Amino acid sequence: MLDTDVRIADSLQQLREKKPLVHHMTNFVVMNDCANITLHIGGSPVMAHAPEEVEEMVGLADSLVLNIGTLTTELVEAMVSAGRAANKKGIPVLLDPVGVGATAMRTAAAKQLLSQVKVGIVKGNAGEVSVLAGVEASVRGVDSAGTAGSLPDVAQKLACLYDCTVIITGPVDWVSDGKRTCSVYNGHSLMGAITGTGCMAGSLVAAFAGTVADPMLAALAGLACFGVAGELAAHTEVKPASFKRALLDEVFALTGEKIKKMVRLGPECTS
């Protein structure tokens, strides 16, 4: 993945030219934020959850996000229908297993989706991904409270288990497709002081997944763009509410030159 920063910058330009339609089946807490950040990066968001229309909507989309943050039994069944329709069309599916490990219902829902839908990208925190990978971990509410595993190893294990690309978000983000593993060091601590940044990162990754063919590149591009925007926002705002507004503005104002100048990937990303 030599010159990944250049590939990420090129992907941003491609995204803004294509304007991919990202179909979100996401949680009600962050729906507006996910819609806005998809729009600001250059994509087109749609939020459709009704079982009666999800398959039809997927037929129009370039990628699909399944986020179980505010799940219900009916919603999970609708997600399965949407996911199967996405598989049939050949568009990428991103699963955000919010809160997996906190309750039996959430864990069962995520495993059901992974067993019944071909998921291309799984994005979660360390606890959520560890639980799905069968590694000892603890989850408190929707937040990770720790994992017994090495994060790159956990990401690689889940990637091999489900033949997908896995993202573990945190102070350092890890991405693995089972063969390649890479870390992203961009971001700012204020991103953890507002609700929904993990979900918004998923929206960005899904927008890139609807643009480029390589899920690993899509994951790195979404995370790097979000992290760079967070760093730029923190240059001017130091309080959470104003930082959030600046974060969205900086996503909108991203350029390929900013990405190439500021992206910070781990040394393993050049192999």
N, C-alpha and C positions, 0 to 999 in steps of 0.2 A: 504493500500500500504506500509506495514511495510517492512523495509530493501530495499527501492526503489533503493538506491545507489548500492546495490549488484545486483539487477535485471537489472539495467542499464549496469553495468559492464559485466554481463553475456550476455546481448543482443548484446553488442559490439563484443564479441567473436563469437556469433552465426552469426552475420552479416558477419564477415570476413570469416567464414566457408562457408556460403551460397553464398556470392557474388551476391546479388539480382540485377536484371536488372531493372533500373529505367528509364522509358520512360518519357522524358521531352518534354512538349510543352510549352516552356518558352520564355521569352523576349530576344531579340537580344543583349541587353546591357550586360547581365550577362551570356550568354549561356556558354562561355568557363569556367568561374569561377564555374558555377554549375556542369559542366562536371568534372572538376578537383577535386572539393571537394567530389563529389560522389565516384570518383575513389580512393581518398586518405583515405576515411573512410573505404573502402573495398568493395564498390559496383561496379556496371558496368553501366555507363551512356549511354543512346542513345538519340539523339535529332532528332525527326522526326515530321514534321509539315504538310506535303503534304496530302490533303484529300484522295488522291488515295492510301496511304499506312498506315495511322494511325491505322486503325482497325487491319490490319495484324501485325503491330509492337506491338500493345497492346497484341496480342495473345502470344507474346514471353516474355512479361514483368512480373515483380513481383509487380510493383506499377506504378502509373501514376501521373505526376505533370501537373496541368493546371495553368499556370501563365499568366495573361492578361496584363502584363507590356507594351507590344508593340502590342496591339490587332488590328485586322482588322475584318471586318464582315466575311470574308471567314475563317479566323483562328478560330473564335468563333464557326462557324458551324462544322469545323473539330474537335474542342475540344468536342463538343456534341457527334459526332460520336465516337471519341475515348473513351469518358467517358461511353457511353452506352456499348461499347464493353468490357470495363473494368468491368462494372457491371455484364455483362453476364458471364464473366470469373470468377468473384468473387475476383478480386484484388482491393486493396485500391486505392482511388482517393483522391489526395490532391489538394485543390484549393487555390491559392494565388491571392486574389482580388486586385491587385496592383492599387492604385489610385482611388478606388471606392469612390464616393462622390465628386471627383474633376470635373468629367464631367458626363453628363447624359448617354453617350454611355458606359462608364465603369460600371456605376451602373447597367444599363440594362443588360449588358453582364454577370455580376456576378450573377444577379438574374435569368437570363435565364439558366445558367449552374446549379445553385442550384435547379431549378425547373425541369430540364430535365435529370439531372444526379444525381445518389445517391452519394453524396460527403461524404467521411468518415472523412476528416480532413480539416478544414478551418484555414489558417494561415494568419494573417494580423497584421497591427499596430492598435493602439487604435482607430484612426479615421475610418479606413476601416471597422473594425469589428463592431463598433458602428453604422455606417450607415446601414449595413446589418441587424443589430438587431433592427433597428428602434429607436435608441437612438440619441439624438441631438449631432452632432459632426461637426468638420471642418477639411477639408483635403486640403493641398496646394501642387499642383503637385502630387507627389507620397508619400509625407510625411504627417504624422499626425500633425494637428495643435491643437488638443485638443478634449476632449469628456466631455459630461456632466454627464456621468455615472461612477459608481464604476467599475473598470476593472474586478474584479472577477465576479461581477453581470452581466456585459455586456457579458462576455464570456459564462457564464452559460445560459443567455437568448438566445443567438444565438444557442448554443448547443441544447437546448430544442426545438427551433423553427425548426431546420432542422435535429434533431436526429443524431448529429455528434459530433466530438471532435473539440474544438475551441482553437486556440492558439492566444494570443495577445502578440506580441513582444514589448520589450522596455527595459529600465534600469532594470526592473524586468519583467520576462516573466510569463504570466498566462496561465494555461491550464485547460479546463473544458470539461467534457463529459455530463454535465447536472446534474449528480449525485455526481461526484467527482470533486473537484477543487484543484489545486496545483500551487505553485509558484516556479520559478527557479531564483536564485540570481546570478548565474555565468555569467561572461562576463566582458568586459572592454570598457571604453568610446571610445577608438580608433576604435572599431568596427563600430561606427557611422560616422567615418571619411573617410570611403571607400565605393564605390558604390557596391550594391548588396549583402550585408551581410544578409538582410532579405530573399532574394531569395536563398542564399546558405543554410541558416538554413532550408528552406523548402526542399531542396534536401536531407539534412541529415535526416530530419524527414521521408521523403518518403522512404529512404533507410532502415530505421528501420521498417517502416510500411510494407515493403516488406519482413521483416524477422520475426517479432513477431506478434501475433494475436491481442493483445490489443492495440488499437490506442492511448490510454492514455499513456501507457508505451512507445510507439514509439515516441510520441511527447516529453515526458520528456527526453528520451534518446537522441534524436537529439539536443534538446536545451542545455542539460547539456554538451554533448560532445563539441558542438560548443563554449559554454561559457568557459569551462575549457581550450580549445585550445586557446581562445582569451586571457585569463589571462596568460597562459604560454608564448604566443608570446610577450606580453607586458613586460615580464621580461627582454627581450633582445633588443626589438626594440621600438623606441618612435616616429618614423615618419611614416605617413600613408602608403607610398608605400612599404617600407621595412617591416612594420608590416603585410601587406597583404601576402607577401611572407612567413613570419614566421608563420602566421596563418594557411596557407595551410600545411606547414611542421609539425606543431604541431598536426593538425588533423591526418595526416599520422602516427605520432609517439604516438598517444594515446594508453594507455593500461588500462586494467581493474583496476589495482592498482592505477593509476593516478586518475581515475574516483572516486573510493571509497574514496580516500584521499581528493579530492578537491571539489566534488559536494556539492552544498549548496541549499537545498530545504527548502521551508517554513514549519513551524511546522504543518500546516494542511495536509501535505503530508503523515503523519504517521497514519492518521485516515482511 
